Amino acid sequence: MTQIKNLIFDLGVVLVNLNRGECMNAFKNLGIDNIEEMTSLALHNGIFGNYEQGLLTTGEFYDEVRALAKKDLSDEEISAAWLLMVNDLPVYKLERLLQLKKQYRLFLLSNTNELHWKRCADTMFCYEDKTVGDFFEKRWLSYEIHLLKPSQEIFEYVLADGGLKAEETFFIDDAGANCDAAKSLGIKTYQPQPYEDWSPVFNLK
């Protein structure tokens, strides 16, 4: 880590714990039986992938879900089911970020969507007197930049937009494909497991 100056964090799993099973069950109850296939982490097409890439507005996302379910579902019913995906962000991880910020430049890179991001930003990063902007110098959200991991293009964009050198950058993501794409550009990576405390990687105590 001696030459590392920049740390880029993924959002889901690395920071925010997810509750995929509960979310999937809620969508099944709304009438979408093949929800697991449609939201597969390896599948970036269809309405859920399009929503994460910012190709659909939240209103259009609601309409597409209603069409899939063939029911006149309310926006609130769809939102409630989708928001079950994001569970919590442990306080100790927020404290780790603040520790790391004293030594490194911190960034966030996430495949996410407007609903999930607003829930995370409005509630989970509110710690003591801090907000999400106090943890990261810059954030790249797929629905805002219209790019998705694991494309090499998104990492090229991040390096260029952030003025970062690949050899000085360390990327933490739970998906192997995302880490592989980053490695192909010379970015160092670490792939944590769900609920892992990754602080030993940085010798934090």
Sine and cosine of phi, psi and omega as CSV:
sin_phi,cos_phi,sin_psi,cos_psi,sin_omega,cos_omega
0.00,0.00,0.04,1.00,-0.14,-0.99
-0.88,0.47,-0.56,0.83,-0.03,-1.00
-0.99,-0.10,0.01,1.00,-0.04,-1.00
-0.98,0.21,0.77,-0.63,0.05,-1.00
-0.89,-0.46,-0.40,0.92,-0.13,-0.99
-0.84,-0.54,0.74,-0.68,0.08,-1.00
-0.89,-0.45,0.81,-0.58,0.04,-1.00
-0.92,-0.39,0.85,-0.53,-0.03,-1.00
-0.96,-0.28,0.65,-0.76,0.25,-0.97
-0.97,0.25,0.28,-0.96,-0.02,-1.00
-1.00,-0.09,-0.90,0.43,-0.06,-1.00
-0.94,0.34,0.70,-0.72,-0.01,-1.00
0.97,0.22,-0.80,0.60,0.00,-1.00
-0.89,0.45,-0.69,0.72,0.02,-1.00
-0.92,-0.40,-0.85,0.53,-0.07,-1.00
-1.00,-0.05,0.80,-0.60,0.09,-1.00
-0.95,0.30,0.67,-0.74,-0.03,-1.00
-0.96,-0.26,0.42,-0.91,0.03,-1.00
-0.80,-0.60,0.91,0.41,-0.12,-0.99
-0.88,0.48,-0.68,0.73,-0.05,-1.00
-0.87,0.50,-0.71,0.71,0.00,-1.00
-0.91,0.42,-0.63,0.78,0.03,-1.00
-0.90,0.43,-0.71,0.71,0.00,-1.00
-0.88,0.47,-0.67,0.75,0.01,-1.00
-0.90,0.44,-0.60,0.80,0.01,-1.00
-0.90,0.43,-0.65,0.76,0.03,-1.00
-0.94,0.35,-0.57,0.82,0.07,-1.00
-0.89,0.45,-0.63,0.78,0.04,-1.00
-0.92,0.40,-0.39,0.92,0.06,-1.00
-1.00,0.09,-0.15,0.99,0.07,-1.00
0.93,-0.36,0.17,0.98,0.01,-1.00
-0.95,-0.32,0.99,-0.12,-0.13,-0.99
-0.97,0.24,-0.51,0.86,-0.06,-1.00
-0.99,-0.13,0.57,0.82,-0.10,-1.00
-0.90,0.44,-0.58,0.81,0.00,-1.00
-0.87,0.50,-0.71,0.70,0.00,-1.00
-0.90,0.43,-0.64,0.77,-0.08,-1.00
-0.94,0.33,-0.40,0.92,-0.04,-1.00
-0.93,-0.38,0.29,0.96,0.02,-1.00
-0.81,0.58,0.67,-0.74,-0.01,-1.00
-0.90,0.44,-0.35,0.94,0.00,-1.00
-1.00,-0.04,-0.03,1.00,-0.08,-1.00
-0.91,-0.40,0.91,-0.42,-0.06,-1.00
-0.90,-0.44,0.56,0.83,0.13,-0.99
-0.81,-0.59,-0.04,-1.00,-0.08,-1.00
0.98,0.19,-0.05,-1.00,-0.16,-0.99
-0.93,0.38,-0.56,0.83,-0.04,-1.00
-0.96,0.29,-0.67,0.74,0.09,-1.00
-0.90,0.43,-0.65,0.76,0.02,-1.00
-0.91,0.42,-0.59,0.81,0.03,-1.00
-0.92,0.39,-0.66,0.75,0.01,-1.00
-0.93,0.36,-0.44,0.90,0.02,-1.00
-1.00,0.01,0.01,1.00,0.02,-1.00
0.97,0.24,0.33,0.94,0.02,-1.00
-1.00,0.06,-0.20,0.98,0.10,-1.00
-0.82,-0.57,0.66,-0.75,0.18,-0.98
-0.96,0.26,0.20,-0.98,0.04,-1.00
-0.88,0.47,-0.62,0.78,0.05,-1.00
-0.89,0.46,-0.67,0.74,0.04,-1.00
-0.92,0.40,-0.59,0.81,0.06,-1.00
-0.87,0.49,-0.72,0.69,0.04,-1.00
-0.85,0.53,-0.71,0.70,-0.02,-1.00
-0.89,0.46,-0.64,0.77,0.01,-1.00
-0.92,0.39,-0.63,0.77,0.04,-1.00
-0.91,0.42,-0.66,0.75,0.05,-1.00
-0.86,0.50,-0.65,0.76,0.00,-1.00
-0.92,0.40,-0.63,0.78,0.03,-1.00
-0.90,0.43,-0.70,0.71,-0.05,-1.00
-0.97,0.24,-0.31,0.95,-0.08,-1.00
0.84,0.55,0.64,0.77,0.02,-1.00
-0.66,-0.75,0.44,-0.90,0.03,-1.00
-1.00,0.05,0.91,0.41,-0.02,-1.00
-0.96,0.29,0.52,-0.85,0.05,-1.00
-0.99,0.14,0.37,-0.93,0.08,-1.00
-0.84,0.55,-0.63,0.78,-0.05,-1.00
-0.91,0.41,-0.61,0.79,0.03,-1.00
-0.90,0.43,-0.69,0.73,-0.01,-1.00
-0.93,0.37,-0.71,0.70,0.01,-1.00
-0.87,0.50,-0.70,0.71,-0.02,-1.00
-0.87,0.49,-0.66,0.75,0.01,-1.00
-0.92,0.40,-0.70,0.71,-0.07,-1.00
-0.93,0.37,-0.59,0.81,-0.03,-1.00
-0.96,0.29,-0.24,0.97,0.09,-1.00
-0.90,0.44,-0.33,0.94,-0.01,-1.00
-0.88,0.47,-0.66,0.75,-0.05,-1.00
-1.00,-0.03,0.85,-0.52,-0.15,-0.99
-0.99,-0.14,-0.96,0.27,-0.03,-1.00
-0.42,-0.91,0.24,-0.97,0.07,-1.00
-0.83,-0.56,0.95,-0.31,-0.06,-1.00
-0.85,0.53,0.66,-0.75,-0.03,-1.00
-0.86,0.51,-0.59,0.81,-0.05,-1.00
-0.89,0.46,-0.49,0.87,0.03,-1.00
-0.95,0.32,-0.59,0.81,0.09,-1.00
-0.89,0.45,-0.65,0.76,0.03,-1.00
-0.91,0.41,-0.61,0.80,0.05,-1.00
-0.89,0.46,-0.67,0.75,0.02,-1.00
-0.87,0.49,-0.68,0.74,0.00,-1.00
-0.91,0.41,-0.58,0.81,0.09,-1.00
-0.90,0.44,-0.73,0.68,-0.05,-1.00
-0.91,0.42,-0.53,0.85,-0.04,-1.00
-0.89,0.45,-0.36,0.93,0.03,-1.00
-0.95,0.31,-0.35,0.94,-0.09,-1.00
-0.90,-0.44,-0.44,0.90,-0.10,-0.99
-0.77,-0.63,0.27,-0.96,0.22,-0.97
-1.00,0.06,0.79,-0.62,-0.08,-1.00
-0.95,-0.32,0.69,-0.73,0.00,-1.00
-0.70,-0.71,0.31,-0.95,0.04,-1.00
-0.81,-0.58,0.74,-0.67,0.07,-1.00
-0.74,-0.67,0.89,-0.45,-0.12,-0.99
-0.62,-0.78,0.67,-0.74,0.31,-0.95
-0.98,0.19,0.96,-0.29,-0.03,-1.00
-0.48,-0.88,-0.02,-1.00,-0.05,-1.00
-0.70,-0.71,0.17,-0.99,-0.11,-0.99
-0.85,0.52,-0.71,0.70,-0.04,-1.00
-0.90,0.44,-0.75,0.66,-0.01,-1.00
-0.90,0.44,-0.67,0.74,-0.03,-1.00
-0.91,0.42,-0.68,0.73,0.00,-1.00
-0.88,0.47,-0.63,0.77,0.04,-1.00
-0.89,0.46,-0.72,0.70,-0.01,-1.00
-0.91,0.42,-0.76,0.66,-0.07,-1.00
-0.91,0.40,-0.62,0.78,-0.10,-0.99
-0.98,0.19,-0.39,0.92,-0.10,-1.00
-0.81,-0.58,-0.71,0.70,-0.21,-0.98
-0.98,0.18,-0.44,0.90,0.01,-1.00
-0.99,-0.12,0.15,0.99,0.06,-1.00
-1.00,0.06,0.99,-0.16,-0.09,-1.00
-0.73,-0.68,0.85,-0.53,-0.11,-0.99
0.80,0.60,-0.86,-0.50,0.01,-1.00
-0.98,-0.22,0.28,0.96,-0.11,-0.99
-0.99,-0.10,0.42,-0.91,0.18,-0.98
-0.79,-0.62,0.03,-1.00,-0.11,-0.99
-0.85,0.53,-0.54,0.84,0.00,-1.00
-0.92,0.40,-0.30,0.95,0.02,-1.00
-0.99,0.15,-0.22,0.98,-0.05,-1.00
-0.99,-0.15,-0.52,0.85,-0.10,-1.00
-0.79,-0.62,0.69,-0.73,0.06,-1.00
-0.92,0.39,-0.61,0.80,-0.01,-1.00
-0.43,-0.90,0.48,-0.88,0.05,-1.00
-0.73,-0.68,0.63,-0.78,0.05,-1.00
-0.88,-0.47,0.92,-0.40,-0.05,-1.00
-0.93,-0.37,0.77,-0.64,-0.14,-0.99
-0.82,0.57,-0.63,0.78,-0.07,-1.00
-0.95,0.31,-0.31,0.95,0.04,-1.00
-1.00,-0.01,-0.59,0.81,-0.05,-1.00
-0.99,-0.15,-0.06,1.00,0.08,-1.00
0.87,0.49,0.58,0.82,0.08,-1.00
-0.71,-0.70,0.51,-0.86,-0.03,-1.00
-0.82,-0.58,0.63,-0.78,0.26,-0.97
-0.93,0.36,0.56,-0.83,0.20,0.98
-0.99,-0.17,0.50,0.86,0.00,-1.00
-0.89,0.45,0.61,-0.79,0.07,-1.00
-0.90,0.43,-0.49,0.87,-0.04,-1.00
-0.86,0.51,-0.60,0.80,-0.05,-1.00
-0.93,0.36,-0.56,0.83,0.02,-1.00
-0.96,0.27,-0.57,0.82,0.10,-1.00
-0.89,0.45,-0.65,0.76,0.03,-1.00
-0.88,0.47,-0.73,0.69,-0.03,-1.00
-0.88,0.48,-0.72,0.69,0.01,-1.00
-0.88,0.48,-0.69,0.72,-0.02,-1.00
-0.94,0.35,-0.72,0.70,-0.06,-1.00
-0.93,0.37,-0.57,0.82,-0.01,-1.00
-1.00,0.02,-0.12,0.99,-0.06,-1.00
0.89,0.45,0.64,0.77,-0.09,-1.00
-0.97,-0.23,0.56,-0.83,0.14,-0.99
-1.00,-0.08,0.74,-0.68,-0.06,-1.00
-0.84,0.54,-0.67,0.74,-0.07,-1.00
-0.94,0.34,-0.21,0.98,0.03,-1.00
-0.97,-0.26,0.18,0.98,-0.15,-0.99
-0.87,-0.50,0.67,-0.74,-0.02,-1.00
-0.83,-0.56,0.79,-0.61,-0.12,-0.99
-0.89,-0.45,0.77,-0.64,-0.02,-1.00
-0.90,-0.44,0.91,-0.42,-0.06,-1.00
-0.52,-0.85,0.61,-0.80,-0.05,-1.00
-0.99,0.14,-0.16,0.99,-0.04,-1.00
-0.98,-0.18,0.81,-0.58,-0.01,-1.00
-0.86,0.51,-0.63,0.77,-0.01,-1.00
-0.89,0.45,-0.60,0.80,0.02,-1.00
-0.93,0.37,-0.66,0.75,0.04,-1.00
-0.90,0.43,-0.65,0.76,0.00,-1.00
-0.88,0.47,-0.66,0.75,0.01,-1.00
-0.90,0.44,-0.64,0.77,0.03,-1.00
-0.92,0.39,-0.67,0.74,0.01,-1.00
-0.87,0.50,-0.56,0.83,-0.04,-1.00
-0.89,0.46,-0.32,0.95,0.03,-1.00
-0.98,-0.21,0.05,1.00,0.02,-1.00
1.00,-0.07,0.15,0.99,0.04,-1.00
-0.99,0.13,0.72,-0.70,0.08,-1.00
-0.98,0.20,0.54,-0.84,-0.11,-0.99
-0.68,-0.74,0.31,-0.95,0.16,-0.99
-0.60,-0.80,0.72,-0.70,-0.03,-1.00
-0.92,-0.39,0.99,-0.14,0.00,-1.00
-0.98,0.18,0.32,-0.95,0.08,-1.00
-1.00,0.00,0.32,-0.95,0.07,-1.00
-0.82,0.58,0.68,-0.73,0.03,-1.00
0.92,0.39,0.20,0.98,0.01,-1.00
-0.96,0.28,0.64,-0.77,0.19,-0.98
-1.00,0.02,0.97,-0.25,-0.09,-1.00
-1.00,0.07,0.08,1.00,-0.07,-1.00
-0.87,0.49,-0.51,0.86,0.05,-1.00
-0.86,0.51,-0.42,0.91,0.05,-1.00
-0.85,0.52,-0.52,0.85,-0.05,-1.00
-0.96,-0.28,0.19,0.98,0.00,-1.00
0.84,0.54,0.60,0.80,0.05,-1.00
-0.99,0.11,0.57,-0.82,0.03,-1.00
-0.81,-0.58,0.00,0.00,0.00,0.00
